Amino acid sequence: MSAGLKICIVGSGPAGMYAAGDIVKKSPDSRIDIIDKLATPYGLVRAGVAPDHQTTKNVTRAYDKVMENANVRFVGNISLGSDIPLTELRRLYDVVIIATGTPKDRSLNIPGEDKSGVFGAQTFVYWYNGHPEFRDAVPDLDIDTAVVIGNGNVALDVARILMRTEGEMLTSDLADHAAQEIFKSPLKCVHVVGRRAPENAQFSSKELSEFAELVTATPYTDKSILPDEYVSEDKKQERVVNTNLDLLRSFEHIRPGIDGRSIHLDFLASPVEILGDGHISGVRFERNRMEGGKAVGTGETYEIPCQLLVSCIGYEMGILEGLPVEKGIVKNDEGRVAEGLYVVGWAKRGPSGTIGTNRLDSQEVVDRLLSDFATGGDAAKPGPEGLDSWCRAHGIDVVSFDDWKKIDAAEVARAGEKSPRRKFVRTRDMLSLVKDKVQKQEKTC
């Protein structure tokens, strides 16, 4: 067991929190600082999980217990790169663990992607979830048709949130600014388009089944392209796919949507061009066929007129000084990047799996780093005291876990009768709540 390590985890989302929890168990004398550029902890649980999926967010109770350990600190409102360089963190701590996720949307790489009205999934999801950096990212939704590219759970989330009514979202924590635009929108139709066949879709049965419960929107798909049965050597996958196919077939029996509101689940099509002048007016698609498990273009095209496009095709790691990024992730050897530098979660393996997938991933990396530091750390490393000195010297107003609990309590107190919270979506508002003096201008908004 490695005693007395000084560890900094960059990012307080699931991967970082599972790493911290495992270190607490296996090296209880280690001191852990979990830093985050936001004033709020827990990353995608707060900013990525759909606001109408409150049960999923209950995982934060386990993270709270980790944060309340005497040897663990949350240090929010400090950004790696702009506030403190990676080289400085590596000088201060025995170990630095990168747990930032993959904070950049993958590009469609088609003409017209720079038009207004075109958004990546991260931008759109962070907008409706109240991420401070994306508070003003999306303009008004005075539109009648939207296109969502992708066949994973995020694509279904975006389509569902756009079509939920105000009554359906009463028990959610949808950000106020997003609610105002979504509920007044005249949106009538959303197309969710995937490049492969229905049996290749990556969404879960639970997510898909929620479309059948929408109050004012009806889901549709072309039943002629659904196979009678899906057979696979992977019996678990076979069950999931056949459940999804049954759900897709059942949608034709649902009552028509009010005022003709609909969600169309389209398959076997790839976007090839975004149409319009300065603003999107439609998307041109090429029809595909499946060959050897891959989607192959047929040369036949068609167009869907729309005024909004949200691309949900995955995420990748951006360039950060001091980190070797390759193929959208941090280049690593089973989590080890360099001496004293490690990576976990999506930044390590790419955007795959669920929140729980990060647990085993982080535990494996923790085992490796503790083995690397079996003889202990460097007594000369200043650790948390060194970070405190850096923040004082550079005028960085950090947010502690106790500060976060005050913000959390205020959000809960602001909520309606059924809503779990009304989020603060400006960092300056959070800081003014927990600090005694006037704070510096918010850095990211």
PEDAQUI-V895311 format. One record per backbone hydrogen bond with DSSP energy under -0.5 kcal/mol. CO is the residue of the C=O (numbers start at 1). NH is the residue of the N-H. E is the energy in kcal/mol with one decimal. If there is no record, write none. Layout:
CO|NH|E  CO|NH|E
This chain:
1|3|-0.7  3|377|-0.8  5|7|-0.6  5|31|-2.8  6|94|-1.6  6|95|-1.9  7|33|-2.6  8|10|-0.5  8|97|-2.9  9|11|-0.9  9|35|-2.3  10|99|-2.5  12|42|-0.8  13|17|-2.6  14|18|-2.8  15|19|-1.8  16|20|-2.3  17|21|-2.6  18|22|-2.0  19|23|-2.1  20|24|-2.4  21|25|-1.4  22|26|-2.3  23|27|-3.1  27|30|-2.3  31|7|-3.0  32|34|-0.5  32|73|-2.5  33|9|-3.0  33|35|-0.7  34|75|-2.8  35|11|-3.0  36|77|-0.6  36|78|-2.3  38|77|-2.1  42|45|-2.2  43|46|-1.2  43|47|-2.5  44|48|-2.2  44|49|-2.6  50|53|-2.1  51|173|-1.0  53|57|-0.7  54|57|-0.7  55|58|-1.6  56|59|-1.2  57|60|-1.8  58|61|-1.8  59|62|-1.0  59|63|-1.2  60|64|-2.6  61|65|-1.3  62|66|-1.2  63|67|-2.5  64|68|-1.7  66|69|-1.5  69|72|-1.9  71|32|-3.1  73|34|-3.2  73|75|-0.5  74|76|-0.5  75|36|-1.8  76|399|-1.8  79|83|-2.3  79|84|-1.5  80|82|-0.6  84|81|-3.1  85|88|-0.5  85|89|-1.7  86|90|-2.4  87|91|-1.2  88|92|-1.9  89|93|-2.2  92|383|-2.9  95|8|-2.6  96|98|-0.5  96|342|-2.7  97|10|-3.1  97|99|-0.6  98|344|-2.4  99|13|-0.5  101|103|-0.6  104|316|-2.9  110|113|-1.3  111|274|-2.8  112|115|-1.8  115|118|-1.1  116|280|-2.2  117|119|-0.5  117|309|-2.5  119|311|-2.8  120|124|-2.2  121|125|-3.3  122|126|-2.9  123|127|-1.8  124|128|-2.1  125|129|-1.5  126|130|-0.5  126|131|-2.6  127|130|-1.1  128|175|-2.1  131|134|-1.9  132|135|-0.9  134|137|-1.6  141|143|-2.2  144|188|-2.5  144|189|-2.0  145|307|-2.3  145|308|-0.7  146|191|-2.5  147|310|-2.4  148|150|-0.5  148|193|-2.8  149|312|-3.1  151|202|-2.1  151|203|-0.9  152|156|-1.6  153|157|-2.6  154|158|-2.5  155|159|-2.1  156|160|-2.7  157|161|-2.9  158|162|-2.0  159|163|-1.2  160|164|-1.1  165|169|-1.1  166|169|-0.5  167|170|-1.0  169|172|-1.8  175|179|-2.5  176|180|-2.2  177|181|-1.1  178|182|-2.9  179|183|-2.5  180|184|-0.8  181|185|-0.6  182|185|-0.7  188|262|-2.5  189|146|-2.3  190|192|-0.6  190|264|-3.0  191|148|-3.5  191|193|-0.7  192|266|-2.7  193|150|-3.0  194|269|-1.7  196|268|-2.1  197|200|-1.9  198|201|-1.3  204|208|-2.2  205|209|-2.6  206|210|-1.0  207|210|-0.6  208|211|-1.5  209|212|-1.1  210|213|-1.2  211|214|-1.0  218|263|-2.4  220|265|-3.2  221|223|-0.9  222|225|-1.4  223|226|-1.4  233|235|-1.1  234|238|-2.4  235|239|-2.1  236|240|-2.1  237|241|-2.8  238|242|-2.3  239|243|-2.1  240|244|-2.3  241|245|-2.5  242|246|-2.2  243|247|-2.1  244|248|-2.5  245|249|-2.2  246|250|-2.0  247|251|-1.1  249|252|-1.1  250|253|-1.9  251|254|-1.4  257|260|-1.6  258|261|-1.5  261|218|-2.0  262|190|-1.9  263|220|-2.6  263|265|-0.6  264|192|-3.1  264|266|-0.9  265|222|-0.5  266|194|-2.1  268|288|-2.7  270|286|-2.7  272|111|-0.7  273|275|-0.6  273|284|-3.0  275|281|-2.2  275|282|-0.9  278|116|-2.2  279|277|-0.5  281|306|-1.1  282|275|-2.8  283|304|-2.3  284|272|-3.1  284|273|-1.4  285|302|-2.0  286|270|-2.3  287|298|-2.7  289|296|-3.1  291|294|-1.6  294|291|-3.0  294|296|-0.5  296|289|-2.2  300|287|-3.1  302|285|-3.3  304|283|-1.9  308|147|-2.5  309|119|-2.8  310|149|-2.4  310|312|-0.6  311|121|-2.1  314|106|-2.4  316|104|-1.5  320|323|-2.3  323|325|-0.9  324|331|-3.4  326|329|-1.5  328|317|-2.7  329|326|-2.9  329|331|-0.5  332|334|-0.6  333|336|-1.8  335|337|-0.5  335|343|-2.3  336|333|-2.7  338|341|-2.4  340|96|-2.6  341|337|-2.7  341|338|-1.8  342|98|-3.1  344|347|-0.7  345|348|-1.3  345|349|-2.2  346|350|-2.7  347|330|-3.0  350|352|-1.6  354|357|-0.6  354|358|-0.7  355|358|-1.2  356|359|-1.5  356|360|-0.6  357|361|-1.3  358|362|-2.7  359|363|-2.3  360|364|-2.3  361|365|-1.6  362|366|-2.5  363|367|-2.3  364|368|-1.6  365|369|-2.6  366|370|-2.6  367|371|-1.6  368|372|-2.2  369|373|-1.7  371|374|-1.2  373|376|-2.1  377|379|-0.7  378|381|-1.8  382|385|-1.0  383|386|-0.8  383|387|-1.7  384|388|-2.3  385|389|-2.0  386|390|-2.1  387|391|-2.5  388|392|-2.3  389|393|-2.5  390|394|-1.7  391|396|-2.5  392|395|-0.9  395|397|-0.6  396|398|-1.1  399|76|-3.3  400|404|-2.3  401|405|-2.2  402|406|-1.4  403|407|-2.1  404|408|-3.3  405|409|-2.3  406|410|-2.1  407|411|-2.4  408|412|-2.2  409|413|-2.3  410|414|-1.6  411|415|-0.7  411|422|-1.8  412|415|-0.9  421|423|-0.5  426|429|-0.6  426|430|-1.5  427|431|-2.7  428|432|-2.3  429|433|-1.0  430|434|-1.2  431|435|-2.1
